[in-house]
Amino acid sequence: MVAQLHCRHARFALATFLLALSGAPAFAAGEQLDVKYSVRMIGLPLGTAGLSAKLDPASYNIEVSARLAGLATIVSRAQGIAQSSGSIAQGRVQPRAYATTSSNSKETRTVRMAMNGGAVRAVDVAPPLEPNPHRVPVTEAHKRGIVDPLSALVMPVAGRGPLTGAAACDRTLPVFDGYARFDVSLSYAGTREVRAPAYKGPVAVCTARYTAISGHRQDRASTRYMENNRSMEVWLMPVESARVVTPYKISVATQMGTVVIEATAVSLASAGGAARSATR
C-alpha cells in the first residue's frame, strides 16, 4: 500500500507484503497478531505500516494500514487501509472478501471484491481507472484461480516437514488486486536464523520474480523493469498451529532505490489472553 501509494516500482513489495508476523512459539486457534513495520528506501524512512490479524487452522482475517512518513510527506501525504478474509482448506487459501481504500493529495480510490472458490464474483473500483489503449485487458479467465494481495500473505505449507524449508517458498502466487493481474513466483534460497528485537527464530529466504498478466500498461518502463528485476527477496516466518508462513521482511529493488519492509514489533495473544512477543 505505501508502495502502491508512493512508488509504482515498490507496489509489489506492499502487495506481497501487504504481511506479517510471528514465529517460534506455536499459535493457538484464534490467535490475535499485531505487527508494526518500517518501510525504508535506500536506508531512509519512507513510511510505516501496521498489521492486525486473526489466524487459525481453518480461517484468516487480516487488516493492514500504511502511511508515508518523514521526508516522504513532502512529496505526498498518501495513506491507505486494506482488509481481507477467507478460509484455509486442503492446503489452499480461499479468499472471500477484499477491500482497500487509498488516498493522496489528489484523490481517494476504493476497491471492493467478493470471491468464491478462487474466482472473483464481483469487483468495484471507484473511481474507475481512466481508459487507456495501452492497458492490457483483464479477461474473465484472469479472475479465476486467484488470491487478493493480502490473502497472498497466508501461505499454507503441505506435509509435516519444517515450515521454513523449501516447501515454504516454492510456489507461484496468482494475485488480482481489483484492476491488475500478476504472478509472484517464489523460489527457495535457504533458511536463516533471525535474532532481532521483533522476532527471534527461523525464516525461509525466498527469491521473488514478478510477471505482469493483465491490467498493466505495456508502455510503462516500470513494468519492464519489474519483470526483469532479479533483486527481490522475501523472508517468511512460520505460524505453527495453522501450518502457514507469512512475511517478516521484503526487499525490492526499484528504479529509485531498494525498498525494505521489515517488522519492528510483533505481539500476539490468544482470544481473551495476554499479549506476548513472538520470540523464543
SESEMI-200717 format. One record per residue (C-alpha): residue number from 1; residue in one letter; chain; x negated, y negated, z. Coordinates in nm, 4 decimals. Each point is the difference from the previous one (the first is absolute). Layout:
<num=NUM residu=a chaine=A px=X py=Y pz=Z>
...
//
This chain:
<num=1 residu=m chaine=A px=0.0000 py=0.0000 pz=0.0000>
<num=2 residu=v chaine=A px=-0.2687 py=-0.2547 pz=0.0865>
<num=3 residu=a chaine=A px=-0.1698 py=0.1389 pz=-0.3087>
<num=4 residu=q chaine=A px=0.3205 py=-0.0265 pz=-0.2027>
<num=5 residu=l chaine=A px=0.0607 py=-0.3518 pz=0.1276>
<num=6 residu=h chaine=A px=-0.3488 py=-0.1405 pz=-0.0456>
<num=7 residu=c chaine=A px=-0.2205 py=0.2032 pz=-0.2334>
<num=8 residu=r chaine=A px=0.1377 py=0.2124 pz=-0.2828>
<num=9 residu=h chaine=A px=-0.3144 py=0.2135 pz=-0.0055>
<num=10 residu=a chaine=A px=0.0430 py=0.0866 pz=0.3674>
<num=11 residu=r chaine=A px=0.3645 py=0.0984 pz=-0.0489>
<num=12 residu=f chaine=A px=-0.1033 py=0.3641 pz=0.0003>
<num=13 residu=a chaine=A px=-0.1612 py=-0.0410 pz=0.3398>
<num=14 residu=l chaine=A px=0.3148 py=-0.1064 pz=0.1810>
<num=15 residu=a chaine=A px=0.2255 py=0.2129 pz=-0.2099>
<num=16 residu=t chaine=A px=-0.2084 py=0.2947 pz=0.0868>
<num=17 residu=f chaine=A px=-0.0456 py=-0.1354 pz=0.3459>
<num=18 residu=l chaine=A px=0.2900 py=-0.1231 pz=0.0142>
<num=19 residu=l chaine=A px=-0.1478 py=0.2609 pz=0.3500>
<num=20 residu=a chaine=A px=-0.0748 py=0.1047 pz=0.3195>
<num=21 residu=l chaine=A px=-0.0946 py=0.1865 pz=0.2702>
<num=22 residu=s chaine=A px=-0.1176 py=0.2351 pz=0.2532>
<num=23 residu=g chaine=A px=-0.1823 py=0.3057 pz=0.0556>
<num=24 residu=a chaine=A px=-0.1728 py=0.2184 pz=0.2415>
<num=25 residu=p chaine=A px=0.2725 py=0.0686 pz=0.2559>
<num=26 residu=a chaine=A px=0.2969 py=0.2061 pz=-0.1202>
<num=27 residu=f chaine=A px=0.3115 py=-0.2068 pz=-0.0630>
<num=28 residu=a chaine=A px=0.3242 py=0.0942 pz=0.1676>
<num=29 residu=a chaine=A px=0.3266 py=-0.0038 pz=-0.1941>
<num=30 residu=g chaine=A px=0.1417 py=-0.3499 pz=-0.0247>
<num=31 residu=e chaine=A px=-0.3375 py=-0.1632 pz=0.0584>
<num=32 residu=q chaine=A px=-0.0040 py=-0.3788 pz=-0.0283>
<num=33 residu=l chaine=A px=-0.3128 py=-0.1500 pz=-0.1563>
<num=34 residu=d chaine=A px=-0.1035 py=-0.3640 pz=-0.0040>
<num=35 residu=v chaine=A px=-0.3063 py=-0.0931 pz=-0.2021>
<num=36 residu=k chaine=A px=-0.1750 py=-0.3287 pz=-0.0694>
<num=37 residu=y chaine=A px=-0.2188 py=-0.0431 pz=-0.3070>
<num=38 residu=s chaine=A px=-0.2484 py=-0.2573 pz=-0.1198>
<num=39 residu=v chaine=A px=-0.0196 py=-0.0842 pz=-0.3699>
<num=40 residu=r chaine=A px=-0.3358 py=-0.1314 pz=-0.1185>
<num=41 residu=m chaine=A px=-0.1462 py=-0.0988 pz=-0.3341>
<num=42 residu=i chaine=A px=-0.3807 py=-0.0011 pz=-0.0419>
<num=43 residu=g chaine=A px=-0.0138 py=0.0072 pz=0.3787>
<num=44 residu=l chaine=A px=0.2147 py=-0.3108 pz=0.0525>
<num=45 residu=p chaine=A px=0.3395 py=0.0127 pz=0.1750>
<num=46 residu=l chaine=A px=0.2816 py=0.0039 pz=-0.2537>
<num=47 residu=g chaine=A px=0.2990 py=0.0979 pz=0.2101>
<num=48 residu=t chaine=A px=0.1525 py=0.2355 pz=0.2522>
<num=49 residu=a chaine=A px=0.2529 py=0.2817 pz=-0.0148>
<num=50 residu=g chaine=A px=0.2051 py=0.1910 pz=0.2535>
<num=51 residu=l chaine=A px=0.1566 py=0.3436 pz=-0.0133>
<num=52 residu=s chaine=A px=0.2826 py=0.1448 pz=0.2057>
<num=53 residu=a chaine=A px=0.0812 py=0.3632 pz=-0.0751>
<num=54 residu=k chaine=A px=0.1879 py=0.3017 pz=0.1296>
<num=55 residu=l chaine=A px=-0.1238 py=0.3395 pz=-0.1171>
<num=56 residu=d chaine=A px=0.1116 py=0.3511 pz=0.0792>
<num=57 residu=p chaine=A px=-0.0336 py=0.3295 pz=-0.1901>
<num=58 residu=a chaine=A px=0.3197 py=-0.0591 pz=-0.1989>
<num=59 residu=s chaine=A px=0.0366 py=-0.3772 pz=-0.0493>
<num=60 residu=y chaine=A px=-0.1699 py=-0.3375 pz=-0.0084>
<num=61 residu=n chaine=A px=0.0915 py=-0.3660 pz=0.0332>
<num=62 residu=i chaine=A px=-0.2591 py=-0.2688 pz=-0.0740>
<num=63 residu=e chaine=A px=-0.0008 py=-0.3782 pz=0.0162>
<num=64 residu=v chaine=A px=-0.2993 py=-0.2090 pz=-0.1117>
<num=65 residu=s chaine=A px=-0.0435 py=-0.3766 pz=0.0190>
<num=66 residu=a chaine=A px=-0.2859 py=-0.2052 pz=-0.1435>
<num=67 residu=r chaine=A px=-0.1052 py=-0.3613 pz=-0.0329>
<num=68 residu=l chaine=A px=-0.2932 py=-0.2049 pz=-0.1170>
<num=69 residu=a chaine=A px=-0.2145 py=-0.1649 pz=0.2642>
<num=70 residu=g chaine=A px=-0.2971 py=-0.2310 pz=0.0375>
<num=71 residu=l chaine=A px=-0.1400 py=-0.1664 pz=-0.3110>
<num=72 residu=a chaine=A px=0.2327 py=0.2052 pz=-0.2221>
<num=73 residu=t chaine=A px=0.2923 py=-0.2186 pz=0.1106>
<num=74 residu=i chaine=A px=-0.1569 py=-0.2872 pz=-0.1924>
<num=75 residu=v chaine=A px=0.0785 py=0.1914 pz=-0.3201>
<num=76 residu=s chaine=A px=0.3350 py=0.1506 pz=0.1009>
<num=77 residu=r chaine=A px=0.2164 py=0.0438 pz=0.3073>
<num=78 residu=a chaine=A px=0.1079 py=0.3454 pz=-0.1109>
<num=79 residu=q chaine=A px=0.1622 py=0.2546 pz=0.2261>
<num=80 residu=g chaine=A px=0.2187 py=0.3060 pz=-0.0310>
<num=81 residu=i chaine=A px=0.1692 py=0.2937 pz=0.1657>
<num=82 residu=a chaine=A px=0.0861 py=0.3494 pz=-0.1267>
<num=83 residu=q chaine=A px=0.1991 py=0.2941 pz=0.1373>
<num=84 residu=s chaine=A px=0.0315 py=0.3616 pz=-0.1085>
<num=85 residu=s chaine=A px=0.1649 py=0.3129 pz=0.1354>
<num=86 residu=g chaine=A px=0.0410 py=0.3579 pz=-0.1086>
<num=87 residu=s chaine=A px=-0.0492 py=0.3658 pz=0.0822>
<num=88 residu=i chaine=A px=-0.2843 py=0.2526 pz=-0.0126>
<num=89 residu=a chaine=A px=0.0986 py=0.3413 pz=-0.1343>
<num=90 residu=q chaine=A px=-0.2002 py=0.2914 pz=-0.1438>
<num=91 residu=g chaine=A px=-0.3200 py=-0.2008 pz=0.0138>
<num=92 residu=r chaine=A px=0.1401 py=-0.2907 pz=-0.1995>
<num=93 residu=v chaine=A px=0.1131 py=-0.3527 pz=0.0790>
<num=94 residu=q chaine=A px=0.3570 py=-0.0799 pz=-0.1064>
<num=95 residu=p chaine=A px=0.0635 py=-0.3765 pz=0.0243>
<num=96 residu=r chaine=A px=0.3545 py=-0.1258 pz=0.0486>
<num=97 residu=a chaine=A px=-0.0214 py=-0.3778 pz=0.0223>
<num=98 residu=y chaine=A px=-0.2584 py=-0.2707 pz=-0.0633>
<num=99 residu=a chaine=A px=0.0252 py=-0.3772 pz=0.0312>
<num=100 residu=t chaine=A px=-0.2519 py=-0.2799 pz=-0.0106>
<num=101 residu=t chaine=A px=0.0127 py=-0.3785 pz=0.0118>
<num=102 residu=s chaine=A px=-0.3012 py=-0.2143 pz=-0.0886>
<num=103 residu=s chaine=A px=-0.0320 py=-0.3755 pz=-0.0178>
<num=104 residu=n chaine=A px=-0.2496 py=-0.2714 pz=-0.0783>
<num=105 residu=s chaine=A px=0.0156 py=-0.3746 pz=-0.0548>
<num=106 residu=k chaine=A px=0.1801 py=0.0486 pz=-0.3331>
<num=107 residu=e chaine=A px=0.2579 py=0.2777 pz=0.0448>
<num=108 residu=t chaine=A px=0.1410 py=0.2868 pz=0.2024>
<num=109 residu=r chaine=A px=0.0580 py=0.3397 pz=-0.1631>
<num=110 residu=t chaine=A px=0.1933 py=0.2954 pz=0.1417>
<num=111 residu=v chaine=A px=-0.0120 py=0.3604 pz=-0.1225>
<num=112 residu=r chaine=A px=0.2472 py=0.2659 pz=0.1169>
<num=113 residu=m chaine=A px=0.0028 py=0.3660 pz=-0.1069>
<num=114 residu=a chaine=A px=0.2122 py=0.3014 pz=0.0820>
<num=115 residu=m chaine=A px=-0.1487 py=0.3428 pz=-0.0753>
<num=116 residu=n chaine=A px=0.0995 py=0.3645 pz=0.0178>
<num=117 residu=g chaine=A px=-0.1989 py=0.3113 pz=-0.0855>
<num=118 residu=g chaine=A px=-0.2957 py=-0.2079 pz=-0.1175>
<num=119 residu=a chaine=A px=0.2119 py=-0.1953 pz=-0.2500>
<num=120 residu=v chaine=A px=0.1067 py=-0.3647 pz=0.0089>
<num=121 residu=r chaine=A px=0.3793 py=-0.0247 pz=0.0209>
<num=122 residu=a chaine=A px=0.0246 py=-0.3787 pz=0.0187>
<num=123 residu=v chaine=A px=-0.2447 py=-0.2901 pz=-0.0090>
<num=124 residu=d chaine=A px=0.0483 py=-0.3741 pz=0.0338>
<num=125 residu=v chaine=A px=-0.2704 py=-0.2645 pz=-0.0496>
<num=126 residu=a chaine=A px=0.1012 py=-0.3579 pz=0.0812>
<num=127 residu=p chaine=A px=-0.0859 py=-0.2229 pz=-0.1643>
<num=128 residu=p chaine=A px=-0.0695 py=0.2356 pz=-0.2931>
<num=129 residu=l chaine=A px=-0.3347 py=-0.0128 pz=-0.1749>
<num=130 residu=e chaine=A px=-0.0256 py=-0.2303 pz=-0.3001>
<num=131 residu=p chaine=A px=0.0343 py=0.1945 pz=-0.3282>
<num=132 residu=n chaine=A px=-0.3347 py=0.0467 pz=-0.1697>
<num=133 residu=p chaine=A px=-0.0677 py=0.1813 pz=-0.3293>
<num=134 residu=h chaine=A px=-0.3370 py=0.1177 pz=0.1307>
<num=135 residu=r chaine=A px=0.1554 py=0.1846 pz=0.2958>
<num=136 residu=v chaine=A px=0.0115 py=0.3791 pz=-0.0435>
<num=137 residu=p chaine=A px=0.3659 py=0.1070 pz=0.0385>
<num=138 residu=v chaine=A px=0.0940 py=0.2117 pz=0.3015>
<num=139 residu=t chaine=A px=0.2024 py=0.2997 pz=-0.1185>
<num=140 residu=e chaine=A px=0.2398 py=0.2136 pz=0.2023>
<num=141 residu=a chaine=A px=-0.2577 py=0.2808 pz=-0.0118>
<num=142 residu=h chaine=A px=-0.2462 py=-0.2316 pz=0.1776>
<num=143 residu=k chaine=A px=0.2452 py=-0.0291 pz=0.2916>
<num=144 residu=r chaine=A px=0.0045 py=0.3739 pz=0.0711>
<num=145 residu=g chaine=A px=-0.2453 py=0.1932 pz=0.2151>
<num=146 residu=i chaine=A px=-0.1226 py=-0.3170 pz=0.1714>
<num=147 residu=v chaine=A px=-0.0711 py=-0.1428 pz=0.3429>
<num=148 residu=d chaine=A px=0.0244 py=-0.3624 pz=0.1057>
<num=149 residu=p chaine=A px=-0.3174 py=-0.1828 pz=0.1143>
<num=150 residu=l chaine=A px=0.0578 py=0.0614 pz=0.3716>
<num=151 residu=s chaine=A px=0.1088 py=0.3620 pz=-0.0378>
<num=152 residu=a chaine=A px=-0.3273 py=0.0539 pz=-0.1866>
<num=153 residu=l chaine=A px=-0.1745 py=-0.0532 pz=0.3337>
<num=154 residu=v chaine=A px=0.1577 py=0.3132 pz=0.1475>
<num=155 residu=m chaine=A px=-0.2011 py=0.2878 pz=-0.1474>
<num=156 residu=p chaine=A px=0.0910 py=0.3534 pz=0.1124>
<num=157 residu=v chaine=A px=-0.2868 py=0.2508 pz=0.0100>
<num=158 residu=a chaine=A px=0.0918 py=0.3575 pz=-0.0966>
<num=159 residu=g chaine=A px=-0.1277 py=0.3082 pz=0.1778>
<num=160 residu=r chaine=A px=-0.1490 py=0.0330 pz=0.3445>
<num=161 residu=g chaine=A px=-0.3486 py=-0.1302 pz=-0.0673>
<num=162 residu=p chaine=A px=-0.1525 py=-0.3222 pz=0.1305>
<num=163 residu=l chaine=A px=0.1965 py=-0.3127 pz=-0.0859>
<num=164 residu=t chaine=A px=-0.3132 py=-0.1897 pz=-0.0960>
<num=165 residu=g chaine=A px=-0.1319 py=0.2540 pz=-0.2530>
<num=166 residu=a chaine=A px=0.0281 py=-0.0037 pz=-0.3776>
<num=167 residu=a chaine=A px=0.3772 py=0.0636 pz=0.0101>
<num=168 residu=a chaine=A px=0.0484 py=-0.3449 pz=0.1546>
<num=169 residu=c chaine=A px=-0.1347 py=-0.1778 pz=-0.3070>
<num=170 residu=d chaine=A px=0.0523 py=0.2145 pz=-0.3052>
<num=171 residu=r chaine=A px=0.3328 py=-0.1380 pz=-0.1250>
<num=172 residu=t chaine=A px=0.1558 py=-0.2517 pz=-0.2372>
<num=173 residu=l chaine=A px=0.2530 py=-0.2462 pz=0.1399>
<num=174 residu=p chaine=A px=0.2670 py=-0.0968 pz=-0.2589>
<num=175 residu=v chaine=A px=0.1009 py=-0.3461 pz=0.1256>
<num=176 residu=f chaine=A px=0.2914 py=-0.2176 pz=-0.1128>
<num=177 residu=d chaine=A px=0.0372 py=-0.3348 pz=0.1759>
<num=178 residu=g chaine=A px=0.3227 py=-0.1165 pz=-0.1636>
<num=179 residu=y chaine=A px=-0.1500 py=-0.1481 pz=-0.3135>
<num=180 residu=a chaine=A px=-0.3269 py=0.1818 pz=-0.0742>
<num=181 residu=r chaine=A px=-0.0878 py=0.3691 pz=-0.0178>
<num=182 residu=f chaine=A px=-0.3596 py=0.1081 pz=0.0656>
<num=183 residu=d chaine=A px=-0.2006 py=0.2986 pz=0.1220>
<num=184 residu=v chaine=A px=-0.2566 py=-0.0039 pz=0.2795>
<num=185 residu=s chaine=A px=-0.2236 py=0.3074 pz=-0.0275>
<num=186 residu=l chaine=A px=-0.2038 py=0.0977 pz=0.3066>
<num=187 residu=s chaine=A px=-0.3030 py=0.2309 pz=0.0048>
<num=188 residu=y chaine=A px=-0.1813 py=0.1399 pz=0.3020>
<num=189 residu=a chaine=A px=-0.3429 py=-0.1537 pz=0.0677>
<num=190 residu=g chaine=A px=-0.0641 py=0.1380 pz=0.3491>
<num=191 residu=t chaine=A px=0.0943 py=-0.0157 pz=0.3664>
<num=192 residu=r chaine=A px=-0.1298 py=-0.2671 pz=0.2346>
<num=193 residu=e chaine=A px=0.0193 py=-0.0580 pz=0.3751>
<num=194 residu=v chaine=A px=0.1204 py=-0.3497 pz=0.0902>
<num=195 residu=r chaine=A px=-0.1054 py=-0.1648 pz=0.3256>
<num=196 residu=a chaine=A px=0.1831 py=-0.3319 pz=0.0010>
<num=197 residu=p chaine=A px=0.2014 py=-0.1860 pz=0.2646>
<num=198 residu=a chaine=A px=0.3230 py=0.0684 pz=-0.1895>
<num=199 residu=y chaine=A px=-0.0585 py=0.3702 pz=-0.0647>
<num=200 residu=k chaine=A px=-0.2444 py=0.2730 pz=0.0928>
<num=201 residu=g chaine=A px=0.0260 py=0.3226 pz=-0.1988>
<num=202 residu=p chaine=A px=-0.0390 py=0.1596 pz=-0.3433>
<num=203 residu=v chaine=A px=0.1105 py=-0.1515 pz=-0.3298>
<num=204 residu=a chaine=A px=0.0121 py=0.1427 pz=-0.3506>
<num=205 residu=v chaine=A px=-0.1853 py=-0.2297 pz=-0.2387>
<num=206 residu=c chaine=A px=0.1677 py=-0.0161 pz=-0.3428>
<num=207 residu=t chaine=A px=-0.0994 py=-0.1738 pz=-0.3189>
<num=208 residu=a chaine=A px=0.2937 py=-0.1540 pz=-0.1847>
<num=209 residu=r chaine=A px=0.0897 py=-0.0750 pz=-0.3622>
<num=210 residu=y chaine=A px=0.2858 py=-0.2130 pz=-0.1330>
<num=211 residu=t chaine=A px=0.1999 py=0.0765 pz=-0.3158>
<num=212 residu=a chaine=A px=0.2663 py=-0.2393 pz=-0.1281>
<num=213 residu=i chaine=A px=0.3063 py=0.1778 pz=-0.1414>
<num=214 residu=s chaine=A px=0.2616 py=-0.2686 pz=-0.0662>
<num=215 residu=g chaine=A px=0.1264 py=-0.3357 pz=0.1167>
<num=216 residu=h chaine=A px=-0.3445 py=-0.1577 pz=-0.0377>
<num=217 residu=r chaine=A px=-0.1104 py=-0.2550 pz=-0.2565>
<num=218 residu=q chaine=A px=-0.2343 py=0.1471 pz=-0.2575>
<num=219 residu=d chaine=A px=-0.1640 py=-0.3360 pz=-0.0619>
<num=220 residu=r chaine=A px=-0.1252 py=-0.0402 pz=0.3568>
<num=221 residu=a chaine=A px=-0.3721 py=0.0398 pz=0.0561>
<num=222 residu=s chaine=A px=0.0739 py=0.0930 pz=0.3615>
<num=223 residu=t chaine=A px=0.1818 py=0.3172 pz=-0.1108>
<num=224 residu=r chaine=A px=-0.2950 py=0.1114 pz=-0.2115>
<num=225 residu=y chaine=A px=-0.2367 py=-0.0814 pz=0.2858>
<num=226 residu=m chaine=A px=0.1969 py=0.2100 pz=0.2490>
<num=227 residu=e chaine=A px=0.0275 py=0.2964 pz=-0.2367>
<num=228 residu=n chaine=A px=-0.3787 py=-0.0021 pz=-0.0435>
<num=229 residu=n chaine=A px=-0.0662 py=-0.0693 pz=0.3680>
<num=230 residu=r chaine=A px=-0.2155 py=0.2672 pz=0.1646>
<num=231 residu=s chaine=A px=-0.0563 py=-0.1945 pz=0.3218>
<num=232 residu=m chaine=A px=0.3143 py=0.0949 pz=0.1938>
<num=233 residu=e chaine=A px=0.0019 py=0.2084 pz=0.3157>
<num=234 residu=v chaine=A px=0.2558 py=0.1086 pz=0.2602>
<num=235 residu=w chaine=A px=-0.0708 py=0.1453 pz=0.3466>
<num=236 residu=l chaine=A px=0.2854 py=0.2213 pz=0.1217>
<num=237 residu=m chaine=A px=0.0780 py=0.0793 pz=0.3640>
<num=238 residu=p chaine=A px=0.1923 py=0.3074 pz=0.1185>
<num=239 residu=v chaine=A px=0.3420 py=0.0031 pz=0.1681>
<num=240 residu=e chaine=A px=-0.0166 py=0.3470 pz=0.1487>
<num=241 residu=s chaine=A px=0.3590 py=0.0842 pz=0.0948>
<num=242 residu=a chaine=A px=0.1434 py=-0.1099 pz=-0.3361>
<num=243 residu=r chaine=A px=-0.2970 py=0.1442 pz=-0.1955>
<num=244 residu=v chaine=A px=-0.0425 py=-0.3166 pz=-0.2021>
<num=245 residu=v chaine=A px=-0.2844 py=-0.2422 pz=-0.0595>
<num=246 residu=t chaine=A px=0.0203 py=-0.3748 pz=-0.0489>
<num=247 residu=p chaine=A px=-0.2507 py=-0.2824 pz=-0.0605>
<num=248 residu=y chaine=A px=-0.2348 py=-0.1389 pz=0.2641>
<num=249 residu=k chaine=A px=-0.2010 py=-0.2052 pz=-0.2497>
<num=250 residu=i chaine=A px=0.0312 py=-0.1000 pz=-0.3653>
<num=251 residu=s chaine=A px=-0.2735 py=-0.1626 pz=-0.2069>
<num=252 residu=v chaine=A px=0.0681 py=-0.1326 pz=-0.3514>
<num=253 residu=a chaine=A px=-0.2388 py=-0.1876 pz=-0.2282>
<num=254 residu=t chaine=A px=0.1697 py=-0.2874 pz=-0.1853>
<num=255 residu=q chaine=A px=-0.1183 py=-0.2606 pz=-0.2473>
<num=256 residu=m chaine=A px=-0.0047 py=-0.2462 pz=0.2900>
<num=257 residu=g chaine=A px=-0.1862 py=0.2261 pz=0.2436>
<num=258 residu=t chaine=A px=0.0565 py=0.3126 pz=0.2084>
<num=259 residu=v chaine=A px=0.3169 py=0.0078 pz=0.2104>
<num=260 residu=v chaine=A px=-0.0126 py=0.2082 pz=0.3198>
<num=261 residu=i chaine=A px=0.3065 py=0.0862 pz=0.2078>
<num=262 residu=e chaine=A px=-0.0934 py=0.1601 pz=0.3315>
<num=263 residu=a chaine=A px=0.1778 py=0.0837 pz=0.3247>
<num=264 residu=t chaine=A px=-0.1034 py=-0.2233 pz=0.2897>
<num=265 residu=a chaine=A px=0.2409 py=0.1373 pz=0.2637>
<num=266 residu=v chaine=A px=0.2158 py=0.3117 pz=0.0219>
<num=267 residu=s chaine=A px=0.2465 py=0.0858 pz=0.2730>
<num=268 residu=l chaine=A px=0.2569 py=0.2791 pz=0.0178>
<num=269 residu=a chaine=A px=0.2697 py=0.1124 pz=0.2356>
<num=270 residu=s chaine=A px=0.2512 py=0.2814 pz=0.0173>
<num=271 residu=a chaine=A px=0.3635 py=-0.0980 pz=0.0085>
<num=272 residu=g chaine=A px=0.0507 py=-0.1557 pz=0.3396>
<num=273 residu=g chaine=A px=-0.3668 py=0.0519 pz=0.0905>
<num=274 residu=a chaine=A px=-0.2903 py=-0.2311 pz=0.0737>
<num=275 residu=a chaine=A px=-0.2239 py=-0.1310 pz=-0.2750>
<num=276 residu=r chaine=A px=-0.3502 py=0.1401 pz=-0.0360>
<num=277 residu=s chaine=A px=-0.2919 py=-0.0515 pz=-0.2370>
<num=278 residu=a chaine=A px=-0.0723 py=0.2433 pz=-0.2835>
<num=279 residu=t chaine=A px=-0.3437 py=0.1091 pz=0.1125>
<num=280 residu=r chaine=A px=-0.1517 py=0.3109 pz=0.1449>
//
